[in-house]
């Protein structure tokens, strides 16, 4: 409230205050000291004060008046206001606003004690008791782990009583996270409350107001945690109804920060038909050492009701572990883990709908490894790895428990370690590496049982590669190479024909055994440059063609000494190798003797720059790569020449990479589609038969590209081959229970939201894939599809996203998804709709964006089902 103090010009010059007037250690006047005053001032430090307009001392009232930009400082207390009245007998101050002739208030009080800040209309504060009365106070309290901003809780109160440094009592308060501090779009009204800054608010009757309209959402009492950092507490569940399992509570539980390095979150689901699930999630981290997380999920799923024919009970589990070591922890050793294993149908049949986005996960893979480097020359790298791969469709599991690897750095025995290596002898080099593993193949049914070890295979492989390289005639690069391998195994097989059973019997013989193999090869290659000049006055001034031809030869002998024979039922000899079960392959019975060809091409042009001030022409890539490769097998009885493979890539259209490949067969085929030992040209056809081809391209478009001086499109989507790997058209965060769009932390509350705009920012991504097959004269396009996705901002607070694809060959759309987002300042509204496809569904969400009140939400979703075919 404003203080009724009239600003009058003092006709008498105010005497200067003694510098120690507020210092209780020095007596002001020993004669006129009031002997009845038994209260001793408790001021422990000097009070500093100043004002812009004037400082007036009234000895009659025992007060000091500060006017216009008044400030007082005492220990950790800071007070600023338009007007301040200080009673130096009671050690109290009164602060208020200034009011001009138009009735406008300015210079509202600012009170800070320690790290607590309050911005009221007026305040009364006692330096001795540290108590205060505050009218229309406004303060901001950070909650959770975020930074001051949208997640900060704003606390308003008509009357606040400061009891001590840590306790305040509020009357008629408002709590909100809205960025608009003057007219919040929502708030929680509290009648009475106890407020402990940076810790909690305990309130009585509380209910939500939206645009100053009361709602029936109320609680007889409420608790609001305001602690910054990690604090133990309950996790509010999500309510809903499942037609098959009844009413449910999902994702409710408890959060526990065990220490500053590790925490634990326990959540669970419960359904009225008896189904349930629980999850444990722990995140740990130590700066400059390591970080990681552990997730465990278990679900007990009940279908139908007990006593019915379709009643079933199944259990699923999933374990995920991630651990990374900080590179600063140890320069020569490293430990890492990435584990994902569990029931094959965990995501497909999961109770929790947040797992629905991973229903098409087909493979679970895990890897735990420890590596260490011995830096002394010659350095040696070692690693010990445990791997796991699980196919969710076939339920087959492959594991390596463990794999040991060691490799020694390359050694040049005929050259100085730091010298320049010249010639064939000095470039001779060799390495050594060893790989040993225990390989296990099992099924999900036998997983974690003794049966999983029955088919375990143990082996090791030692390898010594050797090579050298040199120049011939200055322009030809020649390399010679060879490799020796020694393979160890702990079991072999023996085959025999059982005359009684009239069948071949294979016996497993435990015990150590070994075989070796070796090969050698040579290659020669060069680089040829060709330039075609058209003149500097031409638009295309020159074209440069670079060719890199190479020829390679490889040879490997037959290792028939590692083969044995047995007589079959017809008394004929059958060859086999006892090392068929070796995890590093078997020795080859046939001789390897082949010649390989390769020709790499690149083509670029020099083009006159459109910028007349440019002094150099601009380089344009026409073909970044065009490679032809084939090989000729001297040992083959027929069909010695392999098909010719062609791969290429170009970006002749800016920001539109095009990748293509094809296979050409020089041999003809018979009426049954089998290759015959007759060249196609001798069979009435062309020089080569096109047997397969593939073309794929993709590009991104943005509205900014079509502006004057617009920038390039995002290259992130172009770095990978369109149509392979990660889907570049997946909406970010597109999963049930989560927003489809990345949250924008920028402040858009002060942006107008017109119905129509001159500009609507948008982006789009398109991929085109086509494959062709003609291996048997069928001349068939096997895949012909177009995939596309994008986003468009209809207004600063309306955004629409889509993700779809069209199969041109089969004339049908892929899973199509639309996502709508509305920014409601303090609230977020989103709607996700998949109208058709394999998984038809919809999901609606509206809730408060601030993490501290994220459980104040309403969401609804359809039930998943596989569309009828």
C-alpha positions in Angstrom: 0.0 0.0 0.0 1.3 3.5 -0.7 2.5 5.5 2.3 0.7 8.9 2.6 3.9 11.0 2.6 3.8 14.4 0.9 6.9 15.5 -0.7 7.6 19.1 0.6 10.6 21.2 0.1 12.3 21.7 3.4 12.9 25.4 4.1 15.6 24.6 6.6 18.7 22.8 5.6 18.6 19.4 7.2 21.6 18.8 9.4 24.0 16.1 8.4 23.5 12.8 10.3 26.4 11.7 12.5 28.0 8.7 10.8 27.3 6.6 13.9 23.7 7.6 14.6 22.6 4.0 14.1 25.5 2.4 15.7 24.5 1.1 19.1 28.1 0.9 20.3 28.3 4.7 20.7 26.0 6.8 22.8 24.4 9.8 20.9 23.7 12.0 24.0 24.5 10.8 27.5 22.4 13.6 29.0 19.2 13.2 27.1 19.2 9.4 27.1 15.8 8.1 28.0 16.3 6.3 31.3 12.9 4.5 30.8 14.0 2.8 27.7 15.0 -0.7 28.8 15.2 -2.1 25.3 18.7 -2.3 23.9 19.0 -2.0 20.1 20.1 -5.3 18.4 21.7 -3.8 15.4 24.9 -5.6 14.7 26.2 -3.6 11.8 26.1 -0.2 10.3 23.1 0.8 8.1 23.9 2.4 4.8 21.3 4.5 3.0 20.9 7.0 0.2 18.2 8.6 -1.9 18.1 10.6 -5.1 15.7 13.5 -4.1 16.4 14.0 -0.4 17.3 12.4 2.9 15.4 14.1 5.8 16.1 13.6 9.5 13.2 14.2 12.0 14.6 14.1 15.5 11.1 14.8 16.8 9.7 11.6 15.2 13.0 9.7 15.5 12.7 8.9 11.8 14.7 9.3 8.7 12.8 9.9 5.4 14.3 8.8 2.1 12.5 9.9 -1.1 13.0 8.9 -4.8 15.2 5.9 -5.6 15.7 5.3 -1.9 18.1 2.5 -0.9 19.0 0.9 2.4 21.7 -1.8 3.0 22.2 -3.8 6.2 24.2 -6.9 6.4 22.6 -9.3 3.8 19.4 -7.2 3.6 18.8 -4.9 0.7 15.8 -2.6 0.3 15.0 -0.3 -2.6 11.8 1.7 -3.1 10.4 5.0 -4.1 10.0 6.2 -0.5 11.4 4.7 2.7 10.8 5.8 6.3 13.2 4.5 8.9 12.5 4.6 12.6 16.0 4.4 14.2 14.5 3.9 17.7 12.4 0.9 16.8 14.9 -0.2 14.2 12.0 -0.5 11.6 11.6 0.6 8.0 8.6 1.3 6.0 8.8 1.2 2.2 6.3 2.1 -0.5 5.7 3.2 -4.0 5.6 6.6 -5.6 2.4 7.9 -7.2 2.4 10.7 -9.8 -0.3 13.1 -10.7 -2.0 10.7 -13.1 -2.3 8.0 -10.5 0.5 5.8 -11.9 2.6 4.0 -9.4 6.4 3.6 -9.9 9.5 2.5 -8.1 7.9 -0.5 -6.4 9.8 -1.8 -3.4 12.5 -4.4 -3.9 13.4 -6.5 -0.9 16.2 -9.0 -0.8 17.5 -11.0 2.1 20.2 -13.5 1.3 19.1 -15.2 -1.9 15.3 -14.5 -1.3 13.8 -11.7 -3.3 10.4 -10.1 -2.9 8.7 -7.4 -5.0 5.7 -6.0 -3.0 3.6 -2.9 -3.1 4.8 -2.0 0.4 6.7 -3.5 3.2 7.3 -3.0 6.9 10.5 -4.6 8.3 12.1 -4.8 11.7 15.9 -5.1 11.8 15.9 -6.5 15.3 13.3 -9.3 15.0 13.8 -9.8 11.2 10.1 -9.9 10.9 8.1 -8.2 8.2 4.6 -7.4 6.9 4.4 -7.4 3.1 1.5 -6.3 1.0 0.9 -7.6 -2.5 4.2 -9.5 -2.7 5.6 -11.2 -5.8 8.4 -13.6 -5.7 9.9 -16.3 -8.0 10.9 -19.7 -6.8 12.9 -22.2 -8.8 11.7 -25.8 -8.6 13.1 -29.0 -10.1 16.3 -29.2 -12.1 15.6 -26.5 -14.7 16.8 -23.0 -14.9 15.0 -19.9 -13.8 12.4 -19.2 -16.4 9.3 -21.0 -17.5 9.6 -23.7 -14.8 10.0 -21.2 -12.0 7.0 -20.9 -9.7 5.7 -17.4 -9.2 4.2 -16.8 -5.8 1.7 -13.9 -5.3 0.1 -12.9 -2.0 -2.1 -10.1 -0.8 -0.6 -10.1 2.7 2.6 -11.9 3.7 4.0 -12.2 7.2 7.7 -12.9 7.4 8.2 -14.9 10.6 11.9 -15.4 10.3 14.5 -16.0 7.6 12.9 -19.2 6.4 9.2 -19.1 7.1 6.5 -16.9 5.6 2.7 -17.0 6.1 0.6 -16.1 3.1 -3.0 -14.9 2.9 -5.0 -15.0 -0.4 -2.1 -16.2 -2.6 -1.7 -17.3 -6.2 0.7 -19.8 -7.6 1.5 -20.0 -11.3 4.3 -20.8 -13.8 2.9 -18.4 -16.4 5.4 -16.0 -18.0 2.9 -13.2 -17.8 3.3 -12.0 -14.2 0.7 -9.3 -14.5 -2.2 -11.2 -15.9 -1.4 -14.9 -15.7 -3.5 -17.2 -18.0 -3.9 -19.6 -15.0 -3.1 -19.8 -11.3 -3.8 -21.9 -8.3 -5.6 -19.9 -5.6 -4.6 -20.6 -2.0 -6.5 -19.1 0.9 -3.8 -19.6 3.6 -0.4 -21.1 3.3 3.0 -21.6 4.9 5.8 -20.7 2.6 9.4 -21.9 3.1 11.5 -20.4 0.3 13.3 -22.9 -2.0 11.7 -25.8 -0.1 7.9 -26.0 0.0 4.5 -24.4 0.2 1.9 -26.0 2.4 -1.6 -24.7 1.7 -5.2 -25.1 2.8 -8.1 -25.1 0.3 -6.7 -24.7 -3.2 -8.3 -24.7 -6.6 -7.3 -23.8 -10.2 -8.4 -20.6 -12.0 -8.1 -20.4 -15.7 -8.3 -16.9 -17.1 -9.6 -15.8 -13.7 -12.5 -18.3 -14.0 -12.6 -20.8 -11.1 -12.6 -24.5 -11.9 -13.9 -27.5 -9.9 -10.4 -28.9 -9.7 -9.7 -28.4 -6.1 -8.0 -30.0 -3.1 -8.7 -29.5 0.6 -5.0 -29.1 1.2 -2.0 -29.1 -1.0 1.8 -29.5 -0.9 4.0 -27.8 -3.5 7.7 -28.8 -3.4 10.0 -25.9 -4.4 13.4 -27.6 -3.8 15.9 -27.1 -6.5 17.9 -30.1 -7.6 16.8 -33.7 -6.8 14.3 -34.3 -4.1 12.5 -37.5 -3.0 8.8 -37.6 -3.7 5.8 -39.3 -5.2 5.3 -39.5 -9.0 1.7 -38.9 -9.9 0.1 -41.6 -12.0 -2.0 -41.4 -15.2 -5.6 -42.5 -15.0 -7.4 -44.3 -17.8 -9.6 -47.1 -19.0 -8.7 -50.1 -21.2 -11.6 -52.1 -22.7 -9.7 -55.4 -22.3 -8.1 -54.8 -18.9 -10.4 -52.3 -17.1 -9.5 -49.1 -15.4 -5.8 -48.5 -14.8 -3.2 -46.4 -13.1 0.0 -45.9 -15.1 3.5 -44.6 -14.4 2.9 -43.8 -10.7 5.6 -44.4 -8.2 8.3 -42.8 -6.2 11.6 -41.0 -6.9 14.5 -41.3 -4.6 17.9 -39.5 -4.9 20.2 -42.0 -3.2 23.3 -39.7 -3.3 24.7 -36.9 -5.4 26.0 -39.6 -7.9 23.0 -41.9 -8.3 19.2 -41.8 -8.1 16.4 -44.3 -8.3 12.9 -44.1 -9.8 10.3 -46.8 -9.2 7.1 -46.7 -11.2 4.3 -49.2 -11.9 1.0 -49.9 -13.6 -2.1 -51.5 -12.2 -5.2 -52.7 -14.0 -8.5 -53.8 -12.4 -8.4 -57.1 -14.2 -5.3 -58.1 -12.3 -2.6 -57.1 -14.8 0.3 -55.2 -13.4 3.8 -54.0 -14.3 6.6 -52.3 -12.5 9.8 -50.5 -13.7 13.0 -49.4 -12.1 15.2 -46.7 -13.5 18.5 -45.5 -12.1 20.8 -42.8 -13.5 24.3 -42.4 -12.2 27.1 -40.1 -13.0 30.5 -38.9 -11.7 32.2 -36.0 -13.3 35.3 -36.9 -15.3 34.7 -40.6 -14.4 31.6 -42.2 -15.9 27.9 -41.9 -16.4 25.1 -44.3 -17.3 21.6 -45.6 -16.5 19.9 -48.9 -15.7 16.3 -49.7 -16.6 14.4 -52.8 -15.7 10.8 -53.5 -16.6 8.5 -56.4 -15.8 4.9 -56.9 -16.7 2.3 -59.6 -15.8 -0.3 -59.5 -18.5 -3.8 -61.1 -18.0 -6.2 -61.4 -20.9 -9.9 -61.8 -20.4 -11.2 -63.2 -17.1 -10.3 -66.4 -15.2 -12.7 -69.2 -16.2 -13.2 -68.1 -19.8 -11.7 -70.0 -22.8 -9.6 -67.0 -23.9 -8.1 -66.5 -20.5 -4.3 -66.3 -20.6 -1.5 -65.0 -18.4 1.9 -64.1 -19.7 4.9 -62.2 -18.3 7.4 -60.0 -20.2 10.6 -58.3 -19.1 13.2 -56.0 -20.5 16.6 -54.9 -19.2 18.5 -51.9 -20.6 21.8 -50.7 -19.4 24.0 -47.8 -20.7 27.4 -47.0 -19.3 30.1 -44.7 -20.8 33.4 -43.8 -19.3 34.7 -40.3 -19.5 37.8 -40.2 -21.8 39.6 -38.2 -19.1 39.2 -41.0 -16.6 41.9 -43.1 -18.1 43.9 -42.6 -21.3 44.8 -46.2 -21.8 41.8 -48.2 -20.6 38.0 -47.9 -21.2 34.9 -49.7 -20.1 31.5 -49.3 -21.8 28.2 -51.2 -21.8 25.1 -51.1 -23.9 22.6 -53.8 -22.9 19.1 -54.4 -24.3 17.6 -57.8 -23.7 14.3 -59.3 -22.7 11.2 -60.9 -23.9 10.8 -60.8 -27.7 7.2 -59.6 -27.4 7.8 -57.0 -24.7 7.1 -54.0 -26.8 4.4 -55.6 -28.9 2.4 -56.7 -25.9 3.4 -54.0 -23.4 0.8 -52.7 -21.0 2.4 -49.3 -21.0 1.4 -47.3 -24.0 4.6 -45.3 -24.1 6.2 -48.4 -25.5 3.9 -48.5 -28.5 6.3 -46.6 -30.7 8.8 -49.5 -30.5 6.3 -52.2 -31.6 8.3 -52.8 -34.8 11.6 -53.4 -33.0 12.9 -56.7 -34.4 16.3 -57.0 -32.9 17.7 -56.6 -29.3 21.5 -56.1 -29.2 23.9 -55.8 -26.3 27.6 -55.2 -25.9 29.8 -55.0 -22.8 33.5 -54.3 -23.4 36.7 -53.5 -21.6 39.7 -52.3 -23.6 43.3 -51.5 -22.6 46.2 -50.2 -24.5 49.9 -50.9 -23.7 51.6 -47.9 -25.3 55.2 -49.1 -25.2 56.6 -49.9 -28.6 55.3 -52.0 -30.3 51.9 -50.9 -28.8 49.3 -53.5 -28.2 45.5 -53.0 -28.0 43.4 -55.5 -26.1 39.7 -55.9 -25.5 37.3 -58.2 -23.8 33.7 -58.1 -25.1 30.4 -59.8 -24.2 27.8 -59.5 -27.0 24.2 -60.5 -27.3 21.8 -60.4 -30.3 18.2 -61.4 -30.2 15.7 -61.6 -33.0 12.2 -60.8 -31.7 10.5 -62.7 -34.5 12.4 -66.0 -34.6 13.3 -65.7 -30.9 16.8 -66.9 -31.8 19.6 -65.6 -29.6 23.3 -65.4 -30.4 25.9 -64.6 -27.8 29.6 -64.3 -27.3 30.6 -64.9 -23.7 33.2 -63.5 -24.1 35.3 -62.4 -27.1 39.0 -61.6 -26.5 40.9 -59.5 -29.1 44.5 -58.3 -29.2 46.4 -56.5 -31.9 49.9 -55.3 -32.2 50.8 -52.1 -34.2 52.4 -52.3 -37.6 56.1 -53.0 -37.6 58.6 -52.1 -40.4 61.5 -54.4 -39.6 63.8 -53.1 -42.4 63.4 -49.4 -41.8 64.2 -46.9 -39.1 61.3 -46.2 -36.8 61.2 -42.5 -37.5 62.8 -42.5 -40.9 61.4 -42.2 -44.4 60.5 -45.5 -45.9 61.5 -46.0 -49.6 61.4 -49.0 -51.9 60.1 -52.5 -51.7 62.2 -53.6 -48.8 61.9 -50.7 -46.4 58.1 -50.8 -46.8 57.8 -54.4 -45.8 55.6 -54.5 -42.7 53.6 -57.0 -40.6 51.2 -57.1 -37.8 49.8 -59.7 -35.4 46.3 -60.1 -34.0 44.4 -62.7 -32.1 40.7 -63.3 -31.7 39.2 -65.8 -29.3 35.6 -66.3 -28.4 33.0 -68.5 -26.8 30.0 -68.5 -29.1 26.6 -69.6 -27.9 23.4 -70.0 -30.1 20.2 -70.7 -28.2 16.5 -69.7 -28.1 14.5 -67.5 -25.8 13.0 -70.7 -24.2 16.4 -71.9 -23.1 17.8 -68.5 -22.2 19.2 -68.4 -18.7 19.1 -72.2 -18.4 21.9 -74.8 -18.5 20.7 -75.9 -22.0 21.9 -72.7 -23.5 25.5 -73.9 -23.0 25.0 -77.2 -24.8 25.8 -75.8 -28.3 28.6 -73.5 -27.1 31.6 -73.3 -29.4 35.0 -72.1 -28.4 37.9 -71.2 -30.6 40.7 -68.8 -31.4 42.3 -67.4 -34.5 45.9 -66.0 -34.8 46.7 -63.9 -37.9 49.8 -62.3 -39.3 49.3 -60.0 -42.3 52.4 -58.9 -44.2 52.7 -56.5 -47.0 54.7 -53.8 -48.8 54.2 -51.2 -51.5 56.3 -49.3 -54.0 56.2 -47.2 -57.1 57.0 -48.5 -60.7 57.7 -46.1 -63.5 56.8 -43.2 -61.1 53.1 -43.4 -61.8 52.2 -47.0 -61.0 51.5 -47.9 -57.3 52.1 -51.6 -56.6 51.3 -53.4 -53.4 52.1 -56.9 -52.3 50.3 -58.6 -49.5 49.9 -62.0 -47.8 48.3 -63.4 -44.7 48.8 -66.4 -42.4 46.1 -67.7 -40.1 46.2 -70.4 -37.4 42.8 -71.5 -36.2 42.3 -73.3 -32.9 39.2 -75.2 -31.7 38.2 -77.2 -28.7 36.1 -79.7 -30.6 36.0 -81.4 -33.9 33.5 -83.8 -35.6 33.8 -87.3 -37.1 31.3 -88.7 -39.7 30.6 -92.3 -40.4 27.8 -94.3 -42.0 25.8 -96.5 -39.7 24.7 -99.5 -41.6 22.1 -100.5 -39.0 20.4 -97.1 -39.1 21.3 -96.5 -42.8 22.1 -92.9 -41.9 25.2 -90.7 -41.6 26.2 -90.3 -37.9 28.1 -87.2 -36.8 30.1 -87.6 -33.6 31.4 -84.6 -31.6 35.0 -85.1 -30.4 36.1 -82.8 -27.6 39.7 -81.8 -27.4 42.1 -79.3 -28.8 42.9 -79.3 -32.5 44.0 -76.7 -35.1 44.4 -75.9 -38.8 46.1 -73.2 -40.8 45.5 -71.3 -44.0 47.2 -68.6 -45.9 46.8 -66.5 -49.0 48.7 -63.9 -51.0 47.9 -61.2 -53.5 49.1 -58.2 -55.4 47.5 -55.1 -56.9 48.6 -52.3 -59.2 46.9 -49.0 -59.8 47.3 -45.4 -61.0 45.5 -42.2 -61.4 44.8 -40.6 -64.8 43.7 -37.0 -65.2 42.0 -35.7 -68.3 40.9 -32.0 -68.8 38.8 -30.7 -71.6 39.1 -26.9 -72.0 36.4 -24.9 -73.8 37.7 -21.4 -73.2 37.4 -18.9 -70.4 34.7 -17.0 -72.3 32.4 -20.0 -72.2 29.9 -20.6 -69.4 31.4 -24.1 -68.9 35.1 -23.4 -69.1 36.5 -26.9 -68.6 35.6 -30.4 -67.6 37.9 -32.6 -65.6 37.8 -36.4 -65.6 39.7 -38.4 -63.0 40.1 -42.2 -63.5 41.6 -44.6 -61.0 42.0 -48.0 -62.6 43.4 -50.9 -60.6 44.0 -54.6 -61.1 44.4 -57.1 -58.4 45.4 -60.7 -58.2 44.8 -63.1 -55.3 45.9 -66.7 -54.7 45.0 -69.2 -52.0 46.0 -73.0 -52.2 43.7 -75.9 -51.5 43.9 -77.2 -47.9 42.7 -80.7 -48.6 45.1 -82.1 -46.0 42.5 -81.0 -43.4 39.8 -83.1 -45.0 38.8 -86.7 -44.3 36.5 -89.2 -46.0 33.8 -91.8 -45.2 32.0 -94.4 -47.2 28.2 -93.7 -47.7 25.5 -96.3 -48.3 26.5 -96.6 -52.0 30.1 -97.3 -50.9 31.3 -94.0 -52.4 33.8 -91.7 -50.7 32.4 -88.5 -49.3 34.8 -85.7 -48.2 34.3 -83.7 -45.1 36.4 -81.6 -42.8 36.5 -82.3 -39.0 36.6 -78.5 -38.5 33.0 -77.8 -39.8 32.0 -76.5 -36.4 34.8 -74.0 -36.2 33.5 -70.5 -35.5 36.1 -69.0 -37.8 35.1 -71.0 -40.9 36.5 -74.1 -42.4 39.6 -74.7 -44.5 38.9 -74.3 -48.2 39.0 -77.4 -50.4 39.1 -75.4 -53.6 42.0 -73.4 -54.8 41.6 -69.6 -55.0 43.1 -68.0 -58.1 41.4 -64.9 -59.4 41.9 -61.5 -61.0 39.9 -58.5 -60.1 39.3 -55.2 -62.0 38.1 -51.9 -60.7 37.7 -48.5 -62.4 36.7 -45.4 -60.3 35.6 -42.2 -62.0 34.8 -38.7 -61.0 33.8 -35.8 -63.2 33.7 -32.1 -62.3 33.3 -28.9 -64.3 34.6 -25.3 -64.0 31.8 -22.9 -64.5 31.9 -19.1 -64.8 30.6 -17.6 -61.6 27.4 -15.6 -61.7 29.1 -13.1 -59.4 30.9 -10.7 -61.8 33.4 -9.7 -59.0 34.6 -13.3 -58.6 38.1 -13.9 -59.8 38.0 -17.7 -60.0 35.5 -20.0 -61.7 33.2 -22.1 -59.6 33.7 -25.9 -59.4 30.7 -28.1 -59.9 30.6 -31.8 -59.3 28.9 -33.7 -62.1 29.8 -37.3 -60.9 31.3 -37.6 -57.4 31.7 -41.4 -58.0 31.2 -43.9 -60.8 32.8 -47.3 -60.1 32.8 -50.5 -62.2 34.2 -53.7 -60.6 34.4 -57.4 -61.6 36.7 -60.4 -61.1 37.8 -63.4 -63.2 38.2 -66.9 -61.5 40.9 -68.9 -63.2 39.9 -72.1 -61.2 36.2 -72.1 -62.1 35.1 -74.8 -64.6 32.7 -72.3 -66.2 31.3 -68.9 -65.7 34.8 -67.6 -64.9 33.8 -63.9 -65.3 31.6 -62.5 -62.5 28.8 -60.0 -63.1 30.0 -56.4 -63.3 28.8 -54.2 -60.5 28.3 -50.5 -61.0 27.8 -47.9 -58.2 27.5 -44.1 -58.6 26.6 -40.9 -56.9 25.9 -37.4 -58.1 24.6 -34.1 -56.9 24.1 -32.4 -60.2 21.0 -30.8 -58.7 22.0 -28.7 -55.7 21.2 -30.3 -52.4 19.6 -33.3 -54.1 22.0 -36.3 -53.9 21.3 -39.1 -56.2 22.7 -42.7 -55.6 22.4 -45.4 -58.2 23.7 -48.9 -58.7 23.3 -51.7 -61.3 24.6 -55.2 -62.0 25.5 -56.4 -65.6 25.9 -60.1 -66.4 28.1 -61.0 -69.4 26.5 -64.5 -69.6 23.2 -65.6 -71.0 20.6 -67.7 -69.3 18.6 -70.7 -70.4 14.8 -71.1 -70.5 14.8 -72.0 -66.8 16.6 -68.8 -65.9 19.9 -70.5 -65.1 23.2 -68.9 -66.1 25.0 -70.8 -68.9 28.6 -70.7 -70.0 27.8 -68.7 -73.1 28.4 -65.0 -73.4 25.2 -63.0 -73.9 26.5 -61.4 -77.0 27.0 -64.8 -78.6 23.5 -65.8 -77.7 21.9 -63.1 -79.7 21.8 -60.4 -77.0 23.9 -57.4 -76.1 27.3 -57.3 -74.5 25.8 -57.4 -71.0 22.5 -58.2 -69.5 21.1 -55.7 -67.0 20.0 -58.0 -64.1 19.3 -55.5 -61.3 19.3 -51.8 -60.7 18.5 -49.4 -57.9 18.0 -45.6 -57.7 17.3 -43.5 -54.6 17.4 -39.9 -53.9 16.1 -37.5 -51.2 16.1 -33.9 -50.4 14.9 -31.3 -47.9 13.0 -28.1 -48.5 12.5 -25.2 -46.3 10.6 -22.0 -46.7 13.8 -20.0 -46.0 15.3 -21.4 -49.2 12.8 -19.5 -51.4 13.6 -16.2 -49.8 16.0 -13.8 -51.4 19.4 -14.9 -50.3 17.9 -18.0 -48.6 20.3 -20.5 -47.1 20.9 -24.1 -47.8 18.7 -26.9 -46.7 19.6 -29.0 -43.7 22.4 -31.4 -44.6 21.8 -33.8 -41.7 19.3 -35.7 -43.7 21.6 -35.8 -46.8 24.5 -37.4 -45.0 22.9 -40.8 -45.1 21.7 -42.8 -48.1 18.0 -42.0 -48.4 15.9 -45.0 -47.8 18.5 -46.7 -45.5 19.3 -46.5 -41.9 17.3 -44.2 -39.7 14.1 -42.9 -41.2 14.7 -39.2 -41.9 11.0 -38.6 -41.9 10.2 -39.8 -38.5 8.5 -37.0 -36.5 10.8 -36.1 -33.6 9.5 -37.5 -30.3 6.6 -39.2 -32.0 5.4 -41.6 -29.4 2.3 -41.9 -27.2 2.5 -39.8 -24.1 5.2 -37.5 -25.6 5.0 -34.5 -27.8 5.6 -34.9 -31.5 7.4 -31.7 -31.8 10.6 -30.6 -30.0 9.6 -28.0 -27.3 10.7 -24.5 -28.2 12.0 -22.7 -25.1 12.0 -19.3 -26.8 9.6 -16.8 -25.4 6.6 -16.5 -27.7 4.1 -15.1 -25.3 4.7 -11.6 -26.6 4.3 -12.6 -30.2 1.0 -11.8 -31.8 -1.0 -14.7 -33.0 -2.9 -13.4 -36.1 -5.4 -15.6 -37.9 -3.5 -15.3 -41.1 0.1 -14.4 -41.8 2.1 -13.3 -44.8 4.6 -16.0 -44.0 4.1 -19.6 -42.8 7.4 -21.3 -42.1 7.5 -24.9 -43.3 9.9 -27.7 -44.0 9.6 -30.9 -46.0 11.6 -34.0 -46.6 11.1 -36.3 -49.6 12.8 -39.7 -50.5 12.3 -41.6 -53.7 13.4 -45.3 -54.0 13.1 -47.6 -57.0 14.6 -51.1 -57.6 14.5 -53.2 -60.7 15.0 -56.9 -61.2 15.7 -58.7 -64.4 17.6 -61.8 -63.3 15.2 -64.1 -65.2 13.9 -61.8 -67.9 11.0 -60.8 -65.7 11.9 -57.1 -66.1 10.1 -56.2 -62.9 10.2 -53.2 -60.7 10.2 -54.7 -57.2 10.1 -51.6 -55.2 8.8 -48.2 -56.2 8.0 -45.9 -53.3 7.9 -42.2 -52.3 8.2 -41.2 -48.7 7.6 -37.7 -47.4 7.2 -35.8 -44.2 7.2 -32.2 -43.0 6.0 -29.5 -40.7 4.2 -26.2 -41.2 3.6 -23.3 -38.8 0.1 -21.9 -39.5 0.8 -19.2 -37.0 3.4 -18.5 -34.3 1.5 -20.9 -32.0 -0.1 -23.4 -34.4 2.0 -26.2 -35.9 1.1 -29.2 -38.0 3.3 -32.2 -38.8 2.9 -35.1 -41.1 4.7 -38.4 -42.0 3.6 -40.7 -44.8 4.7 -42.6 -47.8 3.1 -44.0 -51.0 3.9 -47.4 -52.6 3.7 -46.6 -56.3 4.0 -50.2 -57.3 1.3 -51.6 -55.0 -0.8 -48.4 -55.1 -1.2 -47.9 -51.3 -0.2 -45.5 -48.6 2.2 -46.5 -45.8 1.5 -45.6 -42.1 0.3 -42.0 -42.2 0.5 -39.8 -39.2 -0.6 -36.3 -38.5 0.4 -34.2 -35.5 -1.1 -31.0 -34.4 0.4 -28.7 -31.8 -1.0 -25.6 -30.1 1.1 -23.4 -27.9 -1.3 -22.0 -25.1 1.4 -20.0 -23.3 1.5 -21.9 -20.1 -0.3 -25.0 -21.6 0.6 -27.3 -24.4 -2.0 -28.9 -26.6 -1.2 -31.7 -29.0 -3.2 -34.2 -31.1 -1.7 -37.2 -32.9 -3.8 -39.1 -35.5 -2.9 -42.1 -37.6 -6.0 -42.5 -39.8 -5.0 -45.7 -41.6 -2.1 -48.1 -41.9 -1.0 -51.0 -39.8 -1.6 -49.2 -36.5 -4.6 -46.9 -36.6 -4.8 -44.7 -33.5 -5.2 -41.2 -32.0 -3.9 -39.5 -29.0 -4.9 -36.2 -27.4 -3.0 -34.2 -24.7 -3.4 -30.9 -22.9 -1.3 -29.9 -19.9 0.9 -27.4 -18.2 4.3 -27.1 -19.8 6.3 -26.4 -16.6 7.8 -29.6 -15.2 6.8 -28.8 -11.6 3.1 -29.0 -12.5 3.3 -31.4 -15.4 0.9 -33.8 -13.7 -1.9 -31.2 -14.2 -3.0 -32.5 -17.5 -5.7 -34.4 -19.4 -5.0 -37.0 -22.0 -7.0 -39.5 -23.9 -6.0 -42.1 -26.5 -7.6 -44.8 -28.7 -6.8 -48.5 -28.1 -4.2 -50.1 -30.5 -5.4 -52.7 -33.0 -4.0 -54.2 -36.1 -6.2 -53.1 -39.1 -8.1 -55.8 -41.0 -6.6 -56.9 -44.2 
